[in-house]
Amino acid sequence: MTSIFKNSLAALFMLVSLTAALASSHREAPLIADDPLADNVDVYAFRSPDRPNTITLIATYVPLQLPQGGPNYYSFGSNIRYEIHVDNNASKPGDEIIYRFEFERQDEDPTTFFNIRLGKQNLKMWYTLTRSDNGGQSWTTILQKIPVPPTNIGQRSIDSPLGLGKSYQALVSQATRYATTGEQIYVGPADDPFFVDLGGAFDLGDLPRQGSNARDGLACKNVSAICIQVPINTLLKKGASRAPVNILDPNYTIGVWASASRKAVRTLTGKSESYNGPWVQISRLGMPLTNEVVIPIGMKDYWNSLTPYQELADQTLDPFFYNPELALYMDDALFGGAVPGFSKLRIQRNSLGAFDFGNGKDGLYGLKGTAAVAGTALDDAIFGTLLLPGAGKPRSVDLWPIFHTGVPNVRPYQLATGKNGNPLAAGKPFINNFLPNGGDMLRLNMAVPATPRNDPNFSSLGLVSAAVLGLTQAPYNTNTNIQFIPNMDGFPNGRRLEDDVTRIELQAVGGVVLAAIGLWYDDYTGGSPVTQKLVNVLSYSTGVESNDVPFRSSFPYVALPHAGDSDCGGTVADAAANPDAFLGGFSGFNARSVNKSQSAVMATNYPNPFASATTIRYELETATDVNISVYDRTGKLVQTLVNQAMDAGVYEARFEGVSLPSGLYFAKIATNGGKDLQVLKLVKQ
């Protein structure tokens, strides 16, 4: 009984630390959680789908912003340096290009408690953008005193003559600028592009939730975004050819990370504050989930203080990549049974009958120095001991390069296509973003074309999807040539907004990369490698696979921020609490029938506000009749969208309002013979 009790306690403590893991970089470390204005949230780097000669870099800050979180709405800090760093030269550690944003604030009407009134704005911010092309030795100002759009408070503050008298889209357009050096920049509020079931993740690793539906914990949350679209030639390594040799040209690889820094000393004196001393980095981010999933809580603040180059030199952090904590919950010999949500994710303990990648095991280390690894990336003569450093470090061959060095187009890091059963043989190339002179960064090969977002093969699974196509689908699996496969431009080769990074990284910890190069799962006994365990990993889902609102098709790509007076601000709840006030004057509405619906649940619409059309998404728990009708603010029927009997399920109805005047509209969702009713407020810009 004593040993069982100890094991149970160990599992519990490990699970508690896991619950702080799966939220990208939202409040990920103890100290930065107390300083949200300087908190890095996410970094994205991708080839622009509509402007393929450019790369889009996005860094978001200030996590979990409630749209209605006034009167002192979150924005950027005026005593913080926000930076996006780019490394493009593998021959030396350090940044080559840095974009630095510094902000100042002004209150235009300090006599009011309102944020916006009669064309004047409080908490108003401007930024100055400087760029360094020599790693910070000198700086050039490329934009100066550019206004930041205000928080999307609501229609009266933004659209009406009592406020700014402009649509929010107009404010975003005005804030999108071109620098004389060729970059296009947007800085301001945005919908948080990240998506994950935070509630399930924090509930002892309940991903996907057991016995209930997943919920996107970041739906209806905003962030403060810095978006830069940069010509590829600007980011290119000096001396590199202006045209890539092929789509995996190593000279086109860049590393991208973002940071926030403050001065060391803060002094408070009555109504004012001052900052002095040297600048100190207090937050940084490259790969999503590194500081959350890989780094333990006792090292998180220290990790935030390091640059990727300092991190690479500090070998005390390396073991967390070689033997990741998450792998403990994907191993039935350890604590796999304690996390039923991960039951499909089981790492290889006996791949090809010989190789054990469980924590503390040797992985491929038994081959070190043998003829089998000669000429491969695992050969000391090629990259030294970088990828096969020693015994007891099994994930040095897959998770370490994914997170810490990038992956070279060198054996064995090629698809199993054409390997004829030997995972160390040459196969089909599908990634080359090797940049080993720094630690945690997003690594992107800019030569890889962008996958069109309307391509039928476009997938939020990024390189996992590309690997599946390269292994199973013609024409990709019929040769071993360098060939563009859809989604080769996806995470972890950079990161697109659409990429489901939580799912991809959990699959990677579960050994999917090992399988892609031919180190199949334990139930492979010859014949087809598409075994049940491989199918389990590929079909694993966290339950939340896309953002709560669509991304835009052009720069800055992020969706408009949610408004404080939208459904995200609680208007559906208000309607249920006081239906007579909300629905007064609507002809044909029986206000007393409004209640919490038992047939239509979680009804919402996106985008909101909308310019031309909005989509109403609703879920029916049981089969019922459904009527969805849209009315103007006088109660006049504008359009009936749905009027029919429907089975239980999740549905969408699109309301086209391009020809309608701007203003408020209401969607009535009636079910159960009209006994159950929900009302959504639709804001037409």
Secondary structure as GFF3:
##gff-version 3
##sequence-region A 1 685
A	DSSP	alpha_helix	2	18	.	.	.	ID=ss1
A	DSSP	alpha_helix	30	33	.	.	.	ID=ss2
A	DSSP	three_ten_helix	36	38	.	.	.	ID=ss3
A	DSSP	beta_strand	40	47	.	.	.	ID=ss4
A	DSSP	beta_strand	54	65	.	.	.	ID=ss5
A	DSSP	beta_strand	80	87	.	.	.	ID=ss6
A	DSSP	beta_strand	97	106	.	.	.	ID=ss7
A	DSSP	beta_strand	116	117	.	.	.	ID=ss8
A	DSSP	beta_strand	120	121	.	.	.	ID=ss9
A	DSSP	beta_strand	124	132	.	.	.	ID=ss10
A	DSSP	beta_strand	140	147	.	.	.	ID=ss11
A	DSSP	alpha_helix	155	158	.	.	.	ID=ss12
A	DSSP	alpha_helix	168	175	.	.	.	ID=ss13
A	DSSP	beta_strand	177	178	.	.	.	ID=ss14
A	DSSP	beta_strand	184	191	.	.	.	ID=ss15
A	DSSP	alpha_helix	198	202	.	.	.	ID=ss16
A	DSSP	beta_strand	222	231	.	.	.	ID=ss17
A	DSSP	alpha_helix	232	235	.	.	.	ID=ss18
A	DSSP	three_ten_helix	250	252	.	.	.	ID=ss19
A	DSSP	beta_strand	253	269	.	.	.	ID=ss20
A	DSSP	beta_strand	272	285	.	.	.	ID=ss21
A	DSSP	pi_helix	290	294	.	.	.	ID=ss22
A	DSSP	three_ten_helix	297	299	.	.	.	ID=ss23
A	DSSP	alpha_helix	300	305	.	.	.	ID=ss24
A	DSSP	alpha_helix	308	313	.	.	.	ID=ss25
A	DSSP	three_ten_helix	315	317	.	.	.	ID=ss26
A	DSSP	alpha_helix	319	322	.	.	.	ID=ss27
A	DSSP	three_ten_helix	325	330	.	.	.	ID=ss28
A	DSSP	three_ten_helix	336	338	.	.	.	ID=ss29
A	DSSP	three_ten_helix	340	342	.	.	.	ID=ss30
A	DSSP	three_ten_helix	365	367	.	.	.	ID=ss31
A	DSSP	three_ten_helix	371	373	.	.	.	ID=ss32
A	DSSP	alpha_helix	380	383	.	.	.	ID=ss33
A	DSSP	three_ten_helix	394	397	.	.	.	ID=ss34
A	DSSP	alpha_helix	399	400	.	.	.	ID=ss35
A	DSSP	pi_helix	401	405	.	.	.	ID=ss36
A	DSSP	beta_strand	442	445	.	.	.	ID=ss37
A	DSSP	alpha_helix	462	472	.	.	.	ID=ss38
A	DSSP	three_ten_helix	476	478	.	.	.	ID=ss39
A	DSSP	alpha_helix	501	509	.	.	.	ID=ss40
A	DSSP	alpha_helix	512	516	.	.	.	ID=ss41
A	DSSP	alpha_helix	532	539	.	.	.	ID=ss42
A	DSSP	three_ten_helix	567	569	.	.	.	ID=ss43
A	DSSP	alpha_helix	571	577	.	.	.	ID=ss44
A	DSSP	alpha_helix	579	583	.	.	.	ID=ss45
A	DSSP	three_ten_helix	591	593	.	.	.	ID=ss46
A	DSSP	beta_strand	600	606	.	.	.	ID=ss47
A	DSSP	beta_strand	613	620	.	.	.	ID=ss48
A	DSSP	beta_strand	624	632	.	.	.	ID=ss49
A	DSSP	beta_strand	637	646	.	.	.	ID=ss50
A	DSSP	beta_strand	649	656	.	.	.	ID=ss51
A	DSSP	beta_strand	663	671	.	.	.	ID=ss52
A	DSSP	three_ten_helix	672	674	.	.	.	ID=ss53
A	DSSP	beta_strand	676	684	.	.	.	ID=ss54
###
